[in-house]
């Protein structure tokens, strides 16, 4: 968005009409809902499995909540984006640009934080798997089972 601020709201609008309001109408929702759904499915799967360390769920629940928050904030940004389709007034375009920048940063922040929460869950899982592997080797007198 800082680069778009340099070239202006009119250039941003033209680009967005060709990208976000074209293929982006299909691609972006698939990515957003798909990512949130996969986070939820991973959480449910590990919860049903019951073998994951408890700390894993703190990270996974955070990832799911952040992904859901990202979806909620995206609704506002999407409405702004859909509203520029027929705008031509430079002042209205500038207002839409500034509003989209604000409302676009909120879901982006949620998605980045969700990604880091998923990495935290993966780190806990891998640490637990590594510890279990070491215990199995110790039980077998140094030989992997």
N, CA, C and O atoms as a GROMACS GRO file, in nm:
protein
  580
    1UNK      N    1   0.080  -0.121   0.000
    1UNK     CA    2   0.000   0.000   0.000
    1UNK      C    3   0.084   0.127   0.000
    1UNK      O    4   0.042   0.227  -0.058
    2UNK      N    5   0.202   0.129   0.063
    2UNK     CA    6   0.282   0.251   0.054
    2UNK      C    7   0.318   0.287  -0.091
    2UNK      O    8   0.323   0.405  -0.126
    3UNK      N    9   0.344   0.187  -0.174
    3UNK     CA   10   0.374   0.216  -0.315
    3UNK      C   11   0.252   0.274  -0.384
    3UNK      O   12   0.264   0.365  -0.466
    4UNK      N   13   0.133   0.222  -0.352
    4UNK     CA   14   0.011   0.277  -0.412
    4UNK      C   15  -0.012   0.421  -0.366
    4UNK      O   16  -0.067   0.502  -0.441
    5UNK      N   17   0.030   0.452  -0.245
    5UNK     CA   18   0.016   0.590  -0.198
    5UNK      C   19   0.100   0.684  -0.283
    5UNK      O   20   0.062   0.799  -0.307
    6UNK      N   21   0.215   0.635  -0.330
    6UNK     CA   22   0.301   0.716  -0.415
    6UNK      C   23   0.238   0.743  -0.552
    6UNK      O   24   0.248   0.854  -0.604
    7UNK      N   25   0.174   0.641  -0.611
    7UNK     CA   26   0.118   0.659  -0.745
    7UNK      C   27  -0.024   0.712  -0.743
    7UNK      O   28  -0.072   0.765  -0.843
    8UNK      N   29  -0.092   0.698  -0.628
    8UNK     CA   30  -0.222   0.762  -0.613
    8UNK      C   31  -0.340   0.666  -0.617
    8UNK      O   32  -0.330   0.552  -0.662
    9UNK      N   33  -0.450   0.717  -0.569
    9UNK     CA   34  -0.572   0.639  -0.556
    9UNK      C   35  -0.630   0.600  -0.692
    9UNK      O   36  -0.689   0.493  -0.705
   10UNK      N   37  -0.615   0.685  -0.792
   10UNK     CA   38  -0.670   0.653  -0.924
   10UNK      C   39  -0.599   0.533  -0.985
   10UNK      O   40  -0.664   0.444  -1.039
   11UNK      N   41  -0.466   0.529  -0.975
   11UNK     CA   42  -0.390   0.414  -1.027
   11UNK      C   43  -0.424   0.288  -0.948
   11UNK      O   44  -0.438   0.181  -1.006
   12UNK      N   45  -0.438   0.301  -0.815
   12UNK     CA   46  -0.477   0.188  -0.732
   12UNK      C   47  -0.613   0.134  -0.775
   12UNK      O   48  -0.633   0.013  -0.783
   13UNK      N   49  -0.706   0.226  -0.802
   13UNK     CA   50  -0.841   0.186  -0.842
   13UNK      C   51  -0.838   0.110  -0.974
   13UNK      O   52  -0.902   0.006  -0.988
   14UNK      N   53  -0.764   0.161  -1.070
   14UNK     CA   54  -0.756   0.094  -1.201
   14UNK      C   55  -0.696  -0.045  -1.188
   14UNK      O   56  -0.747  -0.141  -1.245
   15UNK      N   57  -0.588  -0.056  -1.112
   15UNK     CA   58  -0.526  -0.186  -1.091
   15UNK      C   59  -0.624  -0.280  -1.021
   15UNK      O   60  -0.641  -0.394  -1.062
   16UNK      N   61  -0.688  -0.231  -0.915
   16UNK     CA   62  -0.780  -0.315  -0.837
   16UNK      C   63  -0.897  -0.363  -0.920
   16UNK      O   64  -0.945  -0.475  -0.902
   17UNK      N   65  -0.944  -0.279  -1.011
   17UNK     CA   66  -1.055  -0.321  -1.098
   17UNK      C   67  -1.014  -0.437  -1.187
   17UNK      O   68  -1.095  -0.524  -1.219
   18UNK      N   69  -0.888  -0.439  -1.228
   18UNK     CA   70  -0.840  -0.546  -1.317
   18UNK      C   71  -0.791  -0.669  -1.240
   18UNK      O   72  -0.786  -0.778  -1.296
   19UNK      N   73  -0.755  -0.653  -1.116
   19UNK     CA   74  -0.700  -0.765  -1.039
   19UNK      C   75  -0.801  -0.812  -0.933
   19UNK      O   76  -0.856  -0.922  -0.942
   20UNK      N   77  -0.824  -0.729  -0.834
   20UNK     CA   78  -0.909  -0.767  -0.720
   20UNK      C   79  -1.054  -0.790  -0.761
   20UNK      O   80  -1.120  -0.879  -0.708
   21UNK      N   81  -1.103  -0.711  -0.853
   21UNK     CA   82  -1.243  -0.723  -0.894
   21UNK      C   83  -1.260  -0.812  -1.017
   21UNK      O   84  -1.368  -0.817  -1.075
   22UNK      N   85  -1.155  -0.881  -1.056
   22UNK     CA   86  -1.162  -0.978  -1.167
   22UNK      C   87  -1.136  -1.117  -1.107
   22UNK      O   88  -1.224  -1.172  -1.040
   23UNK      N   89  -1.020  -1.172  -1.130
   23UNK     CA   90  -0.986  -1.305  -1.076
   23UNK      C   91  -0.984  -1.307  -0.924
   23UNK      O   92  -1.009  -1.411  -0.862
   24UNK      N   93  -0.955  -1.193  -0.864
   24UNK     CA   94  -0.951  -1.186  -0.718
   24UNK      C   95  -1.084  -1.215  -0.652
   24UNK      O   96  -1.087  -1.256  -0.536
   25UNK      N   97  -1.195  -1.196  -0.723
   25UNK     CA   98  -1.326  -1.225  -0.666
   25UNK      C   99  -1.343  -1.374  -0.637
   25UNK      O  100  -1.424  -1.412  -0.552
   26UNK      N  101  -1.267  -1.457  -0.706
   26UNK     CA  102  -1.272  -1.602  -0.682
   26UNK      C  103  -1.153  -1.645  -0.597
   26UNK      O  104  -1.169  -1.719  -0.500
   27UNK      N  105  -1.034  -1.601  -0.634
   27UNK     CA  106  -0.912  -1.647  -0.570
   27UNK      C  107  -0.902  -1.605  -0.423
   27UNK      O  108  -0.872  -1.689  -0.338
   28UNK      N  109  -0.927  -1.480  -0.392
   28UNK     CA  110  -0.908  -1.431  -0.255
   28UNK      C  111  -1.001  -1.498  -0.154
   28UNK      O  112  -0.954  -1.537  -0.047
   29UNK      N  113  -1.130  -1.512  -0.184
   29UNK     CA  114  -1.215  -1.584  -0.087
   29UNK      C  115  -1.174  -1.730  -0.068
   29UNK      O  116  -1.179  -1.783   0.043
   30UNK      N  117  -1.132  -1.795  -0.177
   30UNK     CA  118  -1.085  -1.934  -0.165
   30UNK      C  119  -0.964  -1.943  -0.072
   30UNK      O  120  -0.957  -2.032   0.013
   31UNK      N  121  -0.871  -1.851  -0.088
   31UNK     CA  122  -0.752  -1.850  -0.002
   31UNK      C  123  -0.789  -1.821   0.143
   31UNK      O  124  -0.742  -1.889   0.235
   32UNK      N  125  -0.872  -1.721   0.164
   32UNK     CA  126  -0.906  -1.680   0.300
   32UNK      C  127  -0.986  -1.787   0.373
   32UNK      O  128  -0.951  -1.826   0.484
   33UNK      N  129  -1.093  -1.834   0.310
   33UNK     CA  130  -1.176  -1.936   0.375
   33UNK      C  131  -1.103  -2.070   0.381
   33UNK      O  132  -1.118  -2.144   0.478
   34UNK      N  133  -1.024  -2.100   0.279
   34UNK     CA  134  -0.947  -2.224   0.279
   34UNK      C  135  -0.847  -2.228   0.392
   34UNK      O  136  -0.836  -2.330   0.461
   35UNK      N  137  -0.774  -2.120   0.413
   35UNK     CA  138  -0.677  -2.115   0.522
   35UNK      C  139  -0.743  -2.128   0.658
   35UNK      O  140  -0.694  -2.201   0.744
   36UNK      N  141  -0.853  -2.058   0.677
   36UNK     CA  142  -0.925  -2.067   0.805
   36UNK      C  143  -0.980  -2.208   0.825
   36UNK      O  144  -0.976  -2.261   0.936
   37UNK      N  145  -1.032  -2.267   0.719
   37UNK     CA  146  -1.088  -2.402   0.729
   37UNK      C  147  -0.980  -2.504   0.762
   37UNK      O  148  -1.002  -2.593   0.845
   38UNK      N  149  -0.863  -2.494   0.698
   38UNK     CA  150  -0.755  -2.587   0.727
   38UNK      C  151  -0.705  -2.572   0.871
   38UNK      O  152  -0.671  -2.671   0.935
   39UNK      N  153  -0.701  -2.450   0.922
   39UNK     CA  154  -0.663  -2.430   1.062
   39UNK      C  155  -0.763  -2.497   1.155
   39UNK      O  156  -0.726  -2.563   1.252
   40UNK      N  157  -0.891  -2.479   1.124
   40UNK     CA  158  -0.995  -2.541   1.206
   40UNK      C  159  -0.988  -2.693   1.197
   40UNK      O  160  -0.999  -2.761   1.299
   41UNK      N  161  -0.970  -2.747   1.078
   41UNK     CA  162  -0.962  -2.893   1.061
   41UNK      C  163  -0.842  -2.953   1.134
   41UNK      O  164  -0.853  -3.060   1.194
   42UNK      N  165  -0.728  -2.884   1.128
   42UNK     CA  166  -0.610  -2.932   1.200
   42UNK      C  167  -0.636  -2.935   1.350
   42UNK      O  168  -0.594  -3.028   1.419
   43UNK      N  169  -0.702  -2.834   1.400
   43UNK     CA  170  -0.734  -2.827   1.543
   43UNK      C  171  -0.828  -2.939   1.583
   43UNK      O  172  -0.806  -3.005   1.685
   44UNK      N  173  -0.932  -2.960   1.504
   44UNK     CA  174  -1.029  -3.066   1.534
   44UNK      C  175  -0.961  -3.203   1.527
   44UNK      O  176  -0.982  -3.288   1.613
   45UNK      N  177  -0.880  -3.222   1.425
   45UNK     CA  178  -0.810  -3.352   1.407
   45UNK      C  179  -0.719  -3.382   1.525
   45UNK      O  180  -0.720  -3.493   1.578
   46UNK      N  181  -0.640  -3.286   1.566
   46UNK     CA  182  -0.550  -3.308   1.679
   46UNK      C  183  -0.627  -3.323   1.810
   46UNK      O  184  -0.586  -3.398   1.899
   47UNK      N  185  -0.737  -3.252   1.821
   47UNK     CA  186  -0.820  -3.263   1.942
   47UNK      C  187  -0.878  -3.404   1.952
   47UNK      O  188  -0.880  -3.464   2.060
   48UNK      N  189  -0.927  -3.458   1.840
   48UNK     CA  190  -0.984  -3.593   1.839
   48UNK      C  191  -0.876  -3.699   1.859
   48UNK      O  192  -0.902  -3.804   1.919
   49UNK      N  193  -0.756  -3.673   1.810
   49UNK     CA  194  -0.646  -3.767   1.825
   49UNK      C  195  -0.607  -3.782   1.972
   49UNK      O  196  -0.580  -3.893   2.018
   50UNK      N  197  -0.604  -3.672   2.043
   50UNK     CA  198  -0.576  -3.674   2.186
   50UNK      C  199  -0.432  -3.694   2.225
   50UNK      O  200  -0.400  -3.693   2.344
   51UNK      N  201  -0.343  -3.711   2.129
   51UNK     CA  202  -0.203  -3.738   2.161
   51UNK      C  203  -0.115  -3.612   2.159
   51UNK      O  204   0.001  -3.617   2.198
   52UNK      N  205  -0.170  -3.502   2.114
   52UNK     CA  206  -0.091  -3.380   2.102
   52UNK      C  207  -0.072  -3.316   2.239
   52UNK      O  208  -0.161  -3.321   2.324
   53UNK      N  209   0.044  -3.257   2.261
   53UNK     CA  210   0.066  -3.185   2.388
   53UNK      C  211  -0.035  -3.072   2.405
   53UNK      O  212  -0.079  -3.011   2.308
   54UNK      N  213  -0.071  -3.046   2.528
   54UNK     CA  214  -0.171  -2.943   2.558
   54UNK      C  215  -0.132  -2.806   2.503
   54UNK      O  216  -0.218  -2.730   2.457
   55UNK      N  217  -0.004  -2.774   2.507
   55UNK     CA  218   0.042  -2.643   2.458
   55UNK      C  219   0.012  -2.624   2.310
   55UNK      O  220  -0.003  -2.512   2.263
   56UNK      N  221   0.004  -2.734   2.236
   56UNK     CA  222  -0.030  -2.726   2.093
   56UNK      C  223  -0.163  -2.657   2.073
   56UNK      O  224  -0.179  -2.577   1.981
   57UNK      N  225  -0.258  -2.688   2.161
   57UNK     CA  226  -0.393  -2.634   2.142
   57UNK      C  227  -0.401  -2.485   2.171
   57UNK      O  228  -0.484  -2.415   2.112
   58UNK      N  229  -0.317  -2.436   2.259
   58UNK     CA  230  -0.315  -2.291   2.283
   58UNK      C  231  -0.280  -2.220   2.152
   58UNK      O  232  -0.345  -2.123   2.114
   59UNK      N  233  -0.179  -2.270   2.085
   59UNK     CA  234  -0.140  -2.211   1.957
   59UNK      C  235  -0.246  -2.232   1.850
   59UNK      O  236  -0.278  -2.140   1.774
   60UNK      N  237  -0.301  -2.352   1.842
   60UNK     CA  238  -0.401  -2.380   1.739
   60UNK      C  239  -0.530  -2.302   1.760
   60UNK      O  240  -0.587  -2.251   1.663
   61UNK      N  241  -0.575  -2.290   1.884
   61UNK     CA  242  -0.695  -2.210   1.911
   61UNK      C  243  -0.670  -2.064   1.874
   61UNK      O  244  -0.757  -1.998   1.817
   62UNK      N  245  -0.551  -2.015   1.906
   62UNK     CA  246  -0.516  -1.878   1.868
   62UNK      C  247  -0.517  -1.863   1.717
   62UNK      O  248  -0.566  -1.764   1.664
   63UNK      N  249  -0.461  -1.962   1.646
   63UNK     CA  250  -0.457  -1.956   1.499
   63UNK      C  251  -0.597  -1.952   1.440
   63UNK      O  252  -0.624  -1.874   1.348
   64UNK      N  253  -0.686  -2.034   1.493
   64UNK     CA  254  -0.823  -2.038   1.442
   64UNK      C  255  -0.895  -1.906   1.472
   64UNK      O  256  -0.963  -1.851   1.385
   65UNK      N  257  -0.880  -1.854   1.593
   65UNK     CA  258  -0.945  -1.727   1.628
   65UNK      C  259  -0.891  -1.611   1.544
   65UNK      O  260  -0.967  -1.524   1.501
   66UNK      N  261  -0.761  -1.610   1.523
   66UNK     CA  262  -0.702  -1.504   1.440
   66UNK      C  263  -0.747  -1.516   1.295
   66UNK      O  264  -0.773  -1.415   1.230
   67UNK      N  265  -0.756  -1.637   1.244
   67UNK     CA  266  -0.804  -1.656   1.106
   67UNK      C  267  -0.949  -1.610   1.095
   67UNK      O  268  -0.986  -1.546   0.996
   68UNK      N  269  -1.030  -1.641   1.195
   68UNK     CA  270  -1.170  -1.595   1.194
   68UNK      C  271  -1.177  -1.443   1.204
   68UNK      O  272  -1.258  -1.380   1.136
   69UNK      N  273  -1.093  -1.385   1.288
   69UNK     CA  274  -1.088  -1.238   1.296
   69UNK      C  275  -1.047  -1.177   1.164
   69UNK      O  276  -1.101  -1.074   1.122
   70UNK      N  277  -0.952  -1.239   1.098
   70UNK     CA  278  -0.911  -1.191   0.965
   70UNK      C  279  -1.026  -1.193   0.866
   70UNK      O  280  -1.041  -1.102   0.785
   71UNK      N  281  -1.108  -1.299   0.872
   71UNK     CA  282  -1.224  -1.307   0.783
   71UNK      C  283  -1.324  -1.196   0.812
   71UNK      O  284  -1.380  -1.136   0.721
   72UNK      N  285  -1.347  -1.170   0.939
   72UNK     CA  286  -1.442  -1.064   0.977
   72UNK      C  287  -1.394  -0.928   0.930
   72UNK      O  288  -1.471  -0.851   0.872
   73UNK      N  289  -1.267  -0.898   0.954
   73UNK     CA  290  -1.214  -0.769   0.908
   73UNK      C  291  -1.212  -0.760   0.756
   73UNK      O  292  -1.227  -0.651   0.700
   74UNK      N  293  -1.193  -0.872   0.689
   74UNK     CA  294  -1.190  -0.874   0.543
   74UNK      C  295  -1.325  -0.833   0.485
   74UNK      O  296  -1.330  -0.773   0.378
   75UNK      N  297  -1.432  -0.863   0.556
   75UNK     CA  298  -1.564  -0.825   0.505
   75UNK      C  299  -1.573  -0.675   0.482
   75UNK      O  300  -1.625  -0.630   0.380
   76UNK      N  301  -1.523  -0.598   0.576
   76UNK     CA  302  -1.527  -0.452   0.561
   76UNK      C  303  -1.440  -0.407   0.444
   76UNK      O  304  -1.481  -0.324   0.363
   77UNK      N  305  -1.319  -0.463   0.435
   77UNK     CA  306  -1.229  -0.427   0.324
   77UNK      C  307  -1.290  -0.468   0.191
   77UNK      O  308  -1.279  -0.396   0.092
   78UNK      N  309  -1.355  -0.585   0.187
   78UNK     CA  310  -1.417  -0.632   0.063
   78UNK      C  311  -1.530  -0.540   0.019
   78UNK      O  312  -1.546  -0.513  -0.100
   79UNK      N  313  -1.608  -0.492   0.114
   79UNK     CA  314  -1.717  -0.400   0.079
   79UNK      C  315  -1.663  -0.270   0.020
   79UNK      O  316  -1.720  -0.214  -0.074
   80UNK      N  317  -1.552  -0.223   0.075
   80UNK     CA  318  -1.489  -0.103   0.020
   80UNK      C  319  -1.441  -0.130  -0.121
   80UNK      O  320  -1.462  -0.049  -0.211
   81UNK      N  321  -1.375  -0.245  -0.141
   81UNK     CA  322  -1.324  -0.280  -0.273
   81UNK      C  323  -1.437  -0.291  -0.375
   81UNK      O  324  -1.427  -0.240  -0.486
   82UNK      N  325  -1.545  -0.358  -0.336
   82UNK     CA  326  -1.659  -0.370  -0.428
   82UNK      C  327  -1.721  -0.235  -0.460
   82UNK      O  328  -1.778  -0.217  -0.568
   83UNK      N  329  -1.709  -0.140  -0.368
   83UNK     CA  330  -1.766  -0.008  -0.389
   83UNK      C  331  -1.690   0.079  -0.488
   83UNK      O  332  -1.743   0.179  -0.534
   84UNK      N  333  -1.566   0.042  -0.521
   84UNK     CA  334  -1.489   0.127  -0.615
   84UNK      C  335  -1.518   0.094  -0.760
   84UNK      O  336  -1.470   0.162  -0.851
   85UNK      N  337  -1.597  -0.011  -0.783
   85UNK     CA  338  -1.624  -0.056  -0.919
   85UNK      C  339  -1.672   0.057  -1.009
   85UNK      O  340  -1.627   0.070  -1.122
   86UNK      N  341  -1.763   0.139  -0.960
   86UNK     CA  342  -1.823   0.244  -1.042
   86UNK      C  343  -1.786   0.385  -0.998
   86UNK      O  344  -1.844   0.482  -1.047
   87UNK      N  345  -1.690   0.398  -0.906
   87UNK     CA  346  -1.649   0.531  -0.860
   87UNK      C  347  -1.560   0.598  -0.964
   87UNK      O  348  -1.478   0.534  -1.030
   88UNK      N  349  -1.577   0.729  -0.978
   88UNK     CA  350  -1.489   0.805  -1.067
   88UNK      C  351  -1.444   0.936  -1.003
   88UNK      O  352  -1.346   0.996  -1.048
   89UNK      N  353  -1.512   0.981  -0.901
   89UNK     CA  354  -1.477   1.105  -0.833
   89UNK      C  355  -1.343   1.087  -0.760
   89UNK      O  356  -1.331   0.997  -0.676
   90UNK      N  357  -1.242   1.171  -0.790
   90UNK     CA  358  -1.110   1.155  -0.726
   90UNK      C  359  -1.115   1.161  -0.573
   90UNK      O  360  -1.042   1.087  -0.507
   91UNK      N  361  -1.198   1.246  -0.516
   91UNK     CA  362  -1.207   1.255  -0.370
   91UNK      C  363  -1.266   1.126  -0.312
   91UNK      O  364  -1.220   1.078  -0.209
   92UNK      N  365  -1.368   1.072  -0.378
   92UNK     CA  366  -1.429   0.947  -0.332
   92UNK      C  367  -1.330   0.831  -0.346
   92UNK      O  368  -1.325   0.742  -0.260
   93UNK      N  369  -1.251   0.832  -0.454
   93UNK     CA  370  -1.149   0.729  -0.472
   93UNK      C  371  -1.042   0.736  -0.364
   93UNK      O  372  -0.997   0.634  -0.313
   94UNK      N  373  -1.003   0.857  -0.329
   94UNK     CA  374  -0.903   0.876  -0.224
   94UNK      C  375  -0.956   0.826  -0.090
   94UNK      O  376  -0.885   0.761  -0.014
   95UNK      N  377  -1.083   0.858  -0.061
   95UNK     CA  378  -1.144   0.810   0.064
   95UNK      C  379  -1.151   0.658   0.066
   95UNK      O  380  -1.123   0.596   0.169
   96UNK      N  381  -1.188   0.598  -0.046
   96UNK     CA  382  -1.195   0.452  -0.054
   96UNK      C  383  -1.056   0.391  -0.036
   96UNK      O  384  -1.040   0.290   0.033
   97UNK      N  385  -0.957   0.453  -0.098
   97UNK     CA  386  -0.819   0.404  -0.086
   97UNK      C  387  -0.774   0.405   0.060
   97UNK      O  388  -0.719   0.306   0.109
   98UNK      N  389  -0.796   0.515   0.129
   98UNK     CA  390  -0.755   0.527   0.269
   98UNK      C  391  -0.831   0.429   0.359
   98UNK      O  392  -0.773   0.369   0.450
   99UNK      N  393  -0.960   0.414   0.334
   99UNK     CA  394  -1.040   0.319   0.413
   99UNK      C  395  -0.995   0.175   0.387
   99UNK      O  396  -0.985   0.094   0.480
  100UNK      N  397  -0.967   0.144   0.260
  100UNK     CA  398  -0.922   0.009   0.227
  100UNK      C  399  -0.786  -0.018   0.290
  100UNK      O  400  -0.760  -0.129   0.338
  101UNK      N  401  -0.699   0.080   0.290
  101UNK     CA  402  -0.567   0.064   0.351
  101UNK      C  403  -0.582   0.029   0.499
  101UNK      O  404  -0.518  -0.064   0.550
  102UNK      N  405  -0.668   0.103   0.568
  102UNK     CA  406  -0.691   0.077   0.711
  102UNK      C  407  -0.751  -0.062   0.732
  102UNK      O  408  -0.696  -0.143   0.806
  103UNK      N  409  -0.863  -0.088   0.666
  103UNK     CA  410  -0.934  -0.214   0.687
  103UNK      C  411  -0.860  -0.333   0.625
  103UNK      O  412  -0.886  -0.447   0.663
  104UNK      N  413  -0.772  -0.309   0.533
  104UNK     CA  414  -0.691  -0.417   0.476
  104UNK      C  415  -0.576  -0.458   0.566
  104UNK      O  416  -0.533  -0.573   0.563
  105UNK      N  417  -0.526  -0.365   0.646
  105UNK     CA  418  -0.417  -0.396   0.739
  105UNK      C  419  -0.463  -0.486   0.853
  105UNK      O  420  -0.386  -0.569   0.901
  106UNK      N  421  -0.585  -0.472   0.898
  106UNK     CA  422  -0.635  -0.552   1.010
  106UNK      C  423  -0.640  -0.701   0.976
  106UNK      O  424  -0.589  -0.782   1.053
  107UNK      N  425  -0.701  -0.740   0.863
  107UNK     CA  426  -0.698  -0.884   0.832
  107UNK      C  427  -0.557  -0.934   0.802
  107UNK      O  428  -0.523  -1.048   0.835
  108UNK      N  429  -0.476  -0.850   0.741
  108UNK     CA  430  -0.338  -0.892   0.713
  108UNK      C  431  -0.264  -0.920   0.843
  108UNK      O  432  -0.192  -1.020   0.853
  109UNK      N  433  -0.282  -0.836   0.942
  109UNK     CA  434  -0.219  -0.859   1.072
  109UNK      C  435  -0.269  -0.987   1.137
  109UNK      O  436  -0.190  -1.063   1.193
  110UNK      N  437  -0.399  -1.011   1.128
  110UNK     CA  438  -0.455  -1.134   1.184
  110UNK      C  439  -0.399  -1.256   1.113
  110UNK      O  440  -0.367  -1.356   1.178
  111UNK      N  441  -0.386  -1.249   0.982
  111UNK     CA  442  -0.336  -1.364   0.907
  111UNK      C  443  -0.189  -1.392   0.938
  111UNK      O  444  -0.148  -1.507   0.948
  112UNK      N  445  -0.110  -1.287   0.952
  112UNK     CA  446   0.031  -1.306   0.987
  112UNK      C  447   0.043  -1.366   1.126
  112UNK      O  448   0.122  -1.459   1.147
  113UNK      N  449  -0.034  -1.315   1.222
  113UNK     CA  450  -0.030  -1.369   1.358
  113UNK      C  451  -0.081  -1.514   1.361
  113UNK      O  452  -0.029  -1.596   1.437
  114UNK      N  453  -0.181  -1.545   1.281
  114UNK     CA  454  -0.231  -1.682   1.271
  114UNK      C  455  -0.123  -1.775   1.219
  114UNK      O  456  -0.107  -1.887   1.267
  115UNK      N  457  -0.048  -1.729   1.120
  115UNK     CA  458   0.063  -1.808   1.066
  115UNK      C  459   0.165  -1.837   1.175
  115UNK      O  460   0.211  -1.951   1.187
  116UNK      N  461   0.202  -1.737   1.253
  116UNK     CA  462   0.300  -1.758   1.360
  116UNK      C  463   0.245  -1.851   1.469
  116UNK      O  464   0.320  -1.929   1.527
  117UNK      N  465   0.115  -1.842   1.496
  117UNK     CA  466   0.055  -1.934   1.592
  117UNK      C  467   0.061  -2.078   1.539
  117UNK      O  468   0.085  -2.171   1.616
  118UNK      N  469   0.040  -2.095   1.410
  118UNK     CA  470   0.052  -2.228   1.351
  118UNK      C  471   0.195  -2.280   1.359
  118UNK      O  472   0.218  -2.398   1.385
  119UNK      N  473   0.290  -2.191   1.338
  119UNK     CA  474   0.430  -2.231   1.353
  119UNK      C  475   0.459  -2.272   1.497
  119UNK      O  476   0.532  -2.368   1.520
  120UNK      N  477   0.403  -2.200   1.593
  120UNK     CA  478   0.421  -2.235   1.734
  120UNK      C  479   0.364  -2.374   1.763
  120UNK      O  480   0.427  -2.453   1.833
  121UNK      N  481   0.246  -2.403   1.709
  121UNK     CA  482   0.185  -2.535   1.728
  121UNK      C  483   0.273  -2.643   1.665
  121UNK      O  484   0.292  -2.749   1.724
  122UNK      N  485   0.325  -2.616   1.548
  122UNK     CA  486   0.412  -2.713   1.481
  122UNK      C  487   0.539  -2.736   1.562
  122UNK      O  488   0.586  -2.849   1.573
  123UNK      N  489   0.595  -2.631   1.618
  123UNK     CA  490   0.716  -2.645   1.699
  123UNK      C  491   0.690  -2.731   1.822
  123UNK      O  492   0.773  -2.815   1.857
  124UNK      N  493   0.576  -2.710   1.887
  124UNK     CA  494   0.542  -2.790   2.005
  124UNK      C  495   0.522  -2.937   1.964
  124UNK      O  496   0.568  -3.028   2.033
  125UNK      N  497   0.453  -2.958   1.853
  125UNK     CA  498   0.432  -3.096   1.805
  125UNK      C  499   0.563  -3.165   1.772
  125UNK      O  500   0.584  -3.280   1.809
  126UNK      N  501   0.651  -3.094   1.703
  126UNK     CA  502   0.780  -3.154   1.666
  126UNK      C  503   0.867  -3.181   1.788
  126UNK      O  504   0.936  -3.282   1.794
  127UNK      N  505   0.863  -3.090   1.884
  127UNK     CA  506   0.940  -3.110   2.006
  127UNK      C  507   0.887  -3.233   2.081
  127UNK      O  508   0.965  -3.312   2.134
  128UNK      N  509   0.755  -3.248   2.085
  128UNK     CA  510   0.694  -3.365   2.149
  128UNK      C  511   0.727  -3.493   2.075
  128UNK      O  512   0.753  -3.595   2.138
  129UNK      N  513   0.726  -3.490   1.942
  129UNK     CA  514   0.760  -3.609   1.863
  129UNK      C  515   0.906  -3.646   1.881
  129UNK      O  516   0.940  -3.763   1.888
  130UNK      N  517   0.992  -3.544   1.888
  130UNK     CA  518   1.135  -3.569   1.908
  130UNK      C  519   1.159  -3.630   2.045
  130UNK      O  520   1.239  -3.723   2.059
  131UNK      N  521   1.091  -3.580   2.147
  131UNK     CA  522   1.107  -3.633   2.282
  131UNK      C  523   1.058  -3.778   2.289
  131UNK      O  524   1.121  -3.861   2.354
  132UNK      N  525   0.947  -3.808   2.222
  132UNK     CA  526   0.894  -3.944   2.221
  132UNK      C  527   0.991  -4.037   2.149
  132UNK      O  528   1.010  -4.152   2.191
  133UNK      N  529   1.052  -3.990   2.043
  133UNK     CA  530   1.150  -4.070   1.970
  133UNK      C  531   1.272  -4.100   2.056
  133UNK      O  532   1.324  -4.211   2.054
  134UNK      N  533   1.317  -4.000   2.131
  134UNK     CA  534   1.432  -4.020   2.219
  134UNK      C  535   1.399  -4.119   2.330
  134UNK      O  536   1.483  -4.202   2.366
  135UNK      N  537   1.278  -4.111   2.386
  135UNK     CA  538   1.237  -4.206   2.490
  135UNK      C  539   1.232  -4.348   2.434
  135UNK      O  540   1.271  -4.443   2.502
  136UNK      N  541   1.184  -4.363   2.311
  136UNK     CA  542   1.178  -4.495   2.248
  136UNK      C  543   1.319  -4.551   2.226
  136UNK      O  544   1.342  -4.670   2.244
  137UNK      N  545   1.412  -4.465   2.188
  137UNK     CA  546   1.550  -4.509   2.168
  137UNK      C  547   1.613  -4.550   2.300
  137UNK      O  548   1.686  -4.649   2.307
  138UNK      N  549   1.585  -4.475   2.406
  138UNK     CA  550   1.640  -4.509   2.539
  138UNK      C  551   1.583  -4.643   2.587
  138UNK      O  552   1.655  -4.723   2.647
  139UNK      N  553   1.457  -4.666   2.562
  139UNK     CA  554   1.395  -4.792   2.605
  139UNK      C  555   1.454  -4.910   2.528
  139UNK      O  556   1.457  -5.022   2.580
  140UNK      N  557   1.499  -4.887   2.407
  140UNK     CA  558   1.558  -4.994   2.326
  140UNK      C  559   1.709  -4.998   2.337
  140UNK      O  560   1.775  -5.058   2.253
  141UNK      N  561   1.765  -4.935   2.440
  141UNK     CA  562   1.909  -4.934   2.466
  141UNK      C  563   1.987  -4.870   2.351
  141UNK      O  564   2.091  -4.921   2.309
  142UNK      N  565   1.936  -4.759   2.303
  142UNK     CA  566   2.010  -4.684   2.202
  142UNK      C  567   1.978  -4.723   2.059
  142UNK      O  568   2.029  -4.662   1.965
  143UNK      N  569   1.896  -4.822   2.043
  143UNK     CA  570   1.861  -4.863   1.908
  143UNK      C  571   1.720  -4.815   1.876
  143UNK      O  572   1.627  -4.839   1.954
  144UNK      N  573   1.704  -4.747   1.765
  144UNK     CA  574   1.568  -4.703   1.728
  144UNK      C  575   1.478  -4.823   1.711
  144UNK      O  576   1.520  -4.928   1.662
  145UNK      N  577   1.353  -4.807   1.750
  145UNK     CA  578   1.260  -4.918   1.737
  145UNK      C  579   1.188  -4.914   1.605
  145UNK      O  580   1.106  -5.002   1.578
   0.00000   0.00000   0.00000
